[in-house]
Amino acid sequence: MQIHPSVKKLLLNIMKSFPDVAEHMMLVAKRHRSIANCTTEMVGEFARLTTLMMRDDNQAVAQSHLRFMSELLKTADEKTREYIDVYYVEELFFGMTPAQKKRAWPLLPANLKQLYVAMWGDIA
């Protein structure tokens, strides 16, 4: 299976920018025995780690993840936008309590909030 060039670029950008996240993403790939078979899960793993940082009130790391994805979204082609929207943004906040969500909501840049609200509604 071939990885779409935009998806490959997205994965490499994430892993290059966040080596600690790259380790987790590669563990996902190893479980699937292929990067090509789990590109969506790898981006989802980045979302899961962002959510953990928000839940644990590690604002500096959470904001670095969110700003990174926000900047990518600004110039994203259709495929990259899909991955950011569906496999990153829609996964954010999963498993968080309402109080944790409310505390973390202001961390999201406006363009990521728009995607989240379009799917799940406003947290506030």
Rosetta blueprint (number, residue, H / E / L):
1 M L
2 Q L
3 I L
4 H L
5 P H
6 S H
7 V H
8 K H
9 K H
10 L H
11 L H
12 L H
13 N H
14 I H
15 M H
16 K H
17 S H
18 F L
19 P H
20 D H
21 V H
22 A H
23 E H
24 H H
25 M H
26 M H
27 L H
28 V H
29 A H
30 K H
31 R H
32 H H
33 R L
34 S L
35 I L
36 A L
37 N L
38 C L
39 T H
40 T H
41 E H
42 M H
43 V H
44 G H
45 E H
46 F H
47 A H
48 R H
49 L H
50 T H
51 T H
52 L H
53 M H
54 M H
55 R H
56 D L
57 D L
58 N L
59 Q H
60 A H
61 V H
62 A H
63 Q H
64 S H
65 H H
66 L H
67 R H
68 F H
69 M H
70 S H
71 E H
72 L H
73 L H
74 K H
75 T L
76 A L
77 D L
78 E H
79 K H
80 T H
81 R H
82 E H
83 Y H
84 I H
85 D H
86 V H
87 Y H
88 Y H
89 V H
90 E H
91 E H
92 L L
93 F L
94 F L
95 G L
96 M L
97 T L
98 P H
99 A H
100 Q H
101 K H
102 K H
103 R H
104 A H
105 W H
106 P H
107 L H
108 L L
109 P L
110 A H
111 N H
112 L H
113 K H
114 Q H
115 L H
116 Y H
117 V H
118 A H
119 M H
120 W H
121 G L
122 D L
123 I L
124 A L
